[in-house]
């Protein structure tokens, strides 16, 4: 008698692109929740604790990621500075910014740099899945 085969969460997730993601976030718990949720959905995820570390990772291998998720408020290098550097490097991938508070001129600066989405925190996995499906 054959046992029924149950798909993994990644297999059961809505069809769509599997992203190679770099997530820059200074709050360890938020990095871990995002990593777990996105990995279960079939994405490859690496995390860095601030913008400078994320920039170092991208600079070491510019083609390693096709999506950058970044917090705005971080030590050493904030999200806007990270995005400015990514644009100077001509990073071709998608960028999504998360922030608990963002003044309109800062959000406008992100959009001027070609950021696809600026999302308010907290970000729930279901919301992030919806945004990823729209990319």
C-alpha positions as CSV (number, residue, x, y, z in Angstrom):
1,X,0.0,0.0,0.0
2,X,1.4,3.4,-1.0
3,X,1.6,6.2,1.5
4,X,0.2,9.5,0.3
5,X,2.9,12.0,-0.6
6,X,2.5,15.4,1.0
7,X,4.2,18.3,-0.7
8,X,6.7,20.3,1.3
9,X,5.7,23.9,2.1
10,X,7.9,25.2,-0.7
11,X,6.2,22.8,-3.2
12,X,2.8,23.8,-1.9
13,X,3.5,27.5,-2.1
14,X,1.9,29.5,-4.9
15,X,3.7,29.0,-8.1
16,X,6.2,31.8,-8.9
17,X,9.7,32.8,-8.9
18,X,12.1,31.6,-6.3
19,X,14.2,34.5,-5.2
20,X,17.9,34.7,-4.1
21,X,17.4,37.2,-1.2
22,X,19.8,39.3,0.9
23,X,18.0,40.8,3.9
24,X,19.7,43.6,5.8
25,X,18.1,44.1,9.3
26,X,19.7,44.9,12.6
27,X,17.1,43.1,14.8
28,X,18.2,39.5,15.0
29,X,14.7,38.2,15.7
30,X,13.2,39.9,12.6
31,X,16.0,38.4,10.5
32,X,15.3,34.9,11.8
33,X,11.6,35.1,11.3
34,X,12.0,36.4,7.7
35,X,14.7,33.8,6.9
36,X,12.5,30.9,8.2
37,X,9.3,32.1,6.4
38,X,11.1,32.8,3.1
39,X,13.1,29.6,3.2
40,X,10.0,27.6,3.8
41,X,8.5,29.2,0.7
42,X,11.5,28.0,-1.4
43,X,13.6,31.1,-1.5
44,X,17.3,31.2,-0.8
45,X,17.9,33.8,2.0
46,X,21.1,35.3,3.6
47,X,20.9,37.9,6.3
48,X,23.3,40.7,7.4
49,X,23.0,42.8,10.5
50,X,23.4,46.2,8.9
51,X,23.7,48.0,5.6
52,X,27.5,48.0,5.5
53,X,27.7,44.2,5.9
54,X,25.1,43.8,3.2
55,X,27.0,46.1,0.9
56,X,30.2,44.1,1.6
57,X,28.3,40.9,0.7
58,X,26.9,42.3,-2.6
59,X,30.3,43.8,-3.5
60,X,32.0,40.4,-3.0
61,X,29.5,38.7,-5.4
62,X,27.2,41.2,-7.3
63,X,25.3,38.4,-9.0
64,X,24.6,36.3,-5.9
65,X,21.2,38.0,-5.2
66,X,18.2,39.1,-7.3
67,X,16.3,40.7,-4.4
68,X,17.5,42.9,-1.6
69,X,15.2,43.4,1.5
70,X,16.4,46.2,3.8
71,X,15.4,47.9,6.9
72,X,15.8,51.7,6.9
73,X,17.0,52.3,10.4
74,X,20.3,50.4,11.0
75,X,23.7,51.1,12.5
76,X,26.8,51.7,10.4
77,X,24.8,52.3,7.2
78,X,21.1,52.8,6.9
79,X,18.9,51.5,4.1
80,X,18.9,54.6,2.0
81,X,22.7,54.7,2.0
82,X,22.8,51.0,1.1
83,X,20.4,51.6,-1.8
84,X,22.5,54.6,-3.0
85,X,25.6,52.4,-3.0
86,X,23.7,49.6,-4.8
87,X,22.7,52.0,-7.6
88,X,26.3,53.2,-7.9
89,X,27.3,49.5,-8.4
90,X,24.5,49.2,-10.9
91,X,22.9,46.4,-9.0
92,X,20.2,45.2,-11.4
93,X,17.9,43.3,-8.9
94,X,14.8,44.3,-7.1
95,X,14.8,46.2,-3.8
96,X,12.2,46.3,-1.0
97,X,12.5,48.6,2.0
98,X,10.9,48.0,5.4
99,X,10.6,50.7,8.1
100,X,8.7,51.3,11.3
101,X,8.7,55.0,10.5
102,X,9.6,56.8,7.3
103,X,9.1,60.5,6.5
104,X,7.7,61.2,3.1
105,X,10.9,62.9,1.8
106,X,12.9,59.7,2.7
107,X,10.3,57.4,1.0
108,X,10.5,59.7,-2.1
109,X,14.3,59.3,-2.1
110,X,13.9,55.6,-2.1
111,X,11.5,55.7,-5.0
112,X,13.8,58.0,-6.9
113,X,16.4,55.3,-6.6
114,X,14.1,52.8,-8.2
115,X,13.0,50.9,-5.1
116,X,9.9,48.8,-5.9
117,X,8.2,48.9,-2.5
118,X,8.5,50.7,0.8
119,X,6.6,48.7,3.4
120,X,5.7,49.6,7.0
121,X,6.7,47.4,9.8
122,X,5.7,45.0,11.1
123,X,5.8,42.9,8.0
124,X,3.8,39.7,8.2
125,X,4.9,36.8,6.0
126,X,1.6,36.7,4.2
127,X,2.0,40.4,3.2
128,X,5.5,39.8,2.0
129,X,4.4,36.7,0.0
130,X,1.8,38.9,-1.7
131,X,4.5,41.5,-2.6
132,X,6.9,38.9,-3.9
133,X,4.2,37.4,-6.1
134,X,3.6,40.9,-7.6
135,X,7.3,41.4,-8.5
